[in-house]
Amino acid sequence: MSVNSFGRLFRFATWGESHGPAIGALVDGCPPGLALAEADIQHWLDARRPGTSALTSARAEPDRVRILSGVYQGRTTGTPISLVIDNVDARPGDYPDGAPDRPGHADAAMRAKYGLRDPRGGGRASARETAARVAAGAVARLVVPEVRIEARAIEIGGSGEETEWPALIAAAREAGSSLGAIVICVADGVPAGWGAPVYARLDAELAGAMMSINAVKGVEIGAGFAAARSRGEDNADPALAGGITGGIATGGPIVMRVAFKPTSSVAALGVAGRHDPCVGIRGAPVVEAMAALVLADHKLLHRAQCGEVGR
């Protein structure tokens, strides 16, 4: 069974490969009557797209989204919303058939699972797929207008001083290397009651969503690992819970920190192609999108079971 979809009531599936003709998402379960235009999605895609600065990949993708279905006269119809993003700067020739597996990549794992792999930049395992998530996340934001979601890098290459980051990234790129990053995400305005106490815990599903993002290797909610080093009386402050207790939103800000490993595609290991020296920079919009997708799903789940209870 191939798992390419996410969510229960608000669902989406992505498709396409890094150097194929296009990528996209199919969003299902979106309530009808919401105002939606391509510009509402493009704003978020522009925050993620490559080629916008010397600190990101040189791949020049405009990431222009097209809505093919699910919208009539500027309003969602309640039917599946099909979103398409053309790949206009793909270079499949940079990845010849028969090339050896790249260190740190999913090449060997993909072959072990499927018996073959798409060599064109990693295919489905490429971070290019995350553009489709950002597009789907833009639709999810319309479902949760009461929630404000913001993510940003707070550490790059072990440094928490933002003024040092450009020089660190430039030096890593010059050396044919890459850097990791930590991104913080805050979701403010989530009503108390969203989530569930056991198998659909809001913290578990947010963590799972973040771990599904390429290059993410760790997620903390609230105090995170620091809680394991504290005493009970010191950890009782509700602020340290990160907005979730018992798997259910408390009504306070939900705070997450997401750790991105250094980009695996580095010249120092003989890997060719155009790649980000720090994938965490463009990872922040993806973190926001996945948070929106989880919260939209949980809003609808809560409404289905409890109506307006807990709001």
Buried (B, 14 or more C-beta within 10 A) or exposed (E): EEEEEBBEBBBBBBBBBBBBEBBBBBBBBBBEEBEBEBEBBBEBBBBBBBBBEEBBBEBEBBBBBBBEEBBEEEBBBBEBBBBBBBBEBBBBEBBEEEEEBBBBBBBEEBEEEEEEBBBBBBBBBBBBBBBBBBBBBBBBBBBBEEBEBEBEBBBBBEBEEEEEBEEBBEEBBEEEBBBBBBBBBBBBBBBBBBBBEEEBBBBBBBBBBBEEBBBBEBBBBBBBEEBEEEEEEEBEEEEBBBBBBBBBBBBBBBBBBBBBBBBBBBBEBEBEBBBBBBBBBBBBBBBBBBBBBBBBBBBBBBBEEEEEEBB
